């Protein structure tokens, strides 16, 4: 189980400050093991963020940062696969709205990343949200709920992918129907 408000290195230890982990392949998969172990305890209103290397370490008590020492596209691919296997949660995917506007000349490789991300996320609905608004959402969520930030080796701006978790077995339509029944006293 991950402690909250900490920085976890790829080796699995937790530290209060920056990580200096090696890039050994087994260390790169440690983040995946940590996330797999945490997933059963995550649910509605928890978040998983796959972030670029300059993403800020947030100070909200519920935010845990794990330095993956892995590439962004691979971590997103692995998170999508892990979430697909879950019976209890599904993600609402959000990305930085700014990502669509970053020009290739300012950030070489961004066009390729956008194409890769589109393939990885496939048919999932993706909602673009301003970066500052997403950071604010995470700060608020981290005060009451757990947020796991997986920092990657990505060095392109506005490339983070935000997975807001929700119950897989319940949806807004059923919730609306339930609330109507409750109002009617049934």
Residue, then its C-alpha position, 0 to 999 in steps of 0.5 A: x500500500x502506498x503512503x500518501x503525500x510521498x514520493x515513491x521511487x521506481x524501486x518502491x522506497x519512499x522519500x520526502x524529496x527528489x528521487x535518484x533511481x537507476x534506469x534498470x528494467x526491473x526498476x522501471x516495472x516497479x511502478x507498475x507493481x505499485x499501481x497494481x497493488x494500489x488499484x483494489x483500494x482505489x475507487x470513485x473520485x480517485x485519480x491516476x495521472x501519467x505526467x511528464x518529467x517537469x510535472x510538479x510534486x503536489x503537497x496535498x496529503x492524498x497525492x502520491x508521486x511515483x517516479x517511473x523512469x519509463x517513457x510516457x507512451x508506455x506508461x499510458x499504455x500500461x495504465x490503460x491496460x491495467x484499468x481495462x482489467x478492473x471490475x470495479x473502476x473505469x476512467x474518465x480520461x482528461x488531457x491538457x487542452x493546451x496539448x492540441x495547440x503546441x506547435x511542432x517547431x516549439x516542441x519537436x516530437x509533439x506531433x508524433x506523441x499526439x498521434x501515439x496518444x490517440x492510438x493508445x487511448x483508442x475509442x475512449x472519450x477524452x476531454x481536453x481541460x486547461x492544465x491549470x484547471x486540472x492541477x486545481x482539480x487534483x489539489x482539491x481531490x488530494x485533500x479527501x481522496x488518493x491521487x497517484x501521479x506516475x512521473x515519466x521521462x517525457x520532456x514535452x509540454x502539456x503531455x500529461x494524461x489524467x484518469x479520473x476514476x469512477x465506478x464501473x458498475x454504476x453510471x450517471x443514468x442509474x444514479x439519476x434514476x435512483x435520485x428520482x426514486x428517492x425523491x418520490x419516496x419509493 
